[in-house]
Amino acid sequence: MDLPKKHVFIHHGPYETCGIVSYQTERLEGMQKLFKSKGHKVDLHEISDRNSVELWVKGELIYKCSIKSLEFGGDGLMDTICAEALLAVEKAF
């Protein structure tokens, strides 16, 4: 039996690259692709917490990490942080 798919809200803060602090999504691409490949719906939301990524499912914070810990671009398959995040999403009630 397939597990019901989740609506995942990825809250992300700005981070510094090349001396500029801004909201960027390149480090979130792998996570988004991985979640979507498993059938989950993904929405991005900007937050003020610098370097932060928070995953929210059904109004509950289920995972948090530094955006700088995520690989730049890619499909998320080889990124251990993405694998941990996917496990948290799939365990979320």
N, C-alpha and C positions, 0 to 999 in steps of 0.2 A: 504494500500500500504506500502511495506517495504521501509525503508530509505536506500539509497545507503551506502554500508559499506566503512569504511575509512581505509587508510594505516596510522597507528600511529607509530611515531618514539619516543621512550622513551629514552631521553638523561639522563644519570645518572652519578653523580660524586662519588668519593670515600667517605667512611665514616669510623669512628673509631669504632672498636669492640675489646674488650680485649686488648686495648692499641696498636692495629695495624690499620693503615689507609690503606685501600685497596678497590678495586672495588669488590663489592659483589652484587649478584642479588636476594638473598633470600627474601628481603623485597619487591621486584618487582614481585614475583611470583603470588600473589593474583591479582594484577592489570593486569598482562598479561593474566591470566586465565579468568578474568572477561571480558576483551576486546575480547578475542578469542571466548568466549561463545556467544557473540553478533555478531560474524561473522567478526570482524575487524582483519586486518593483523597487526602484531606487530613486530617491529625491535628495538633492543637495541643498543645504542651507548654510549660509555664512553666519558665523558667531564671532564674538570679539576675542575669545581666548586664543592668544597667539600660539602657533604650532600644534594646536589641539585638533584631534578627530574624535568625535563621539558618535556611536551608533545607537539609534533609538528605534525601538519596535513597540508598538501599542502604548506609546507614552512612557515607556520605561527605558532608562539608560542601560544598555546591555554590554557595552564595550567602549574602551577609551584607549587611545594611544597618541603618540606624537606623529604628526604628519611627516616629519623628517625621517621617521623609521620606515616609511613605505618606499618601495622602489619607484623610480621615475618611469612613467609610462608602462607598457607591457600589458600582459593579460591577467596578472595576479596569480597564475598557477605556480610559480616558483617562489613567491613572496610568502615567507613564513607568517608574517603579521596578517596578511590577507587570509591565510588558512585559519589562523586563530579567530579572526573576526567572523569568517563564514561559519565556523563551529558555534560561535556565540549566537549568531543569527538563527541557525537551525535549531538550537536548543531553546531559544526564546519561546515563551508560551504563546 
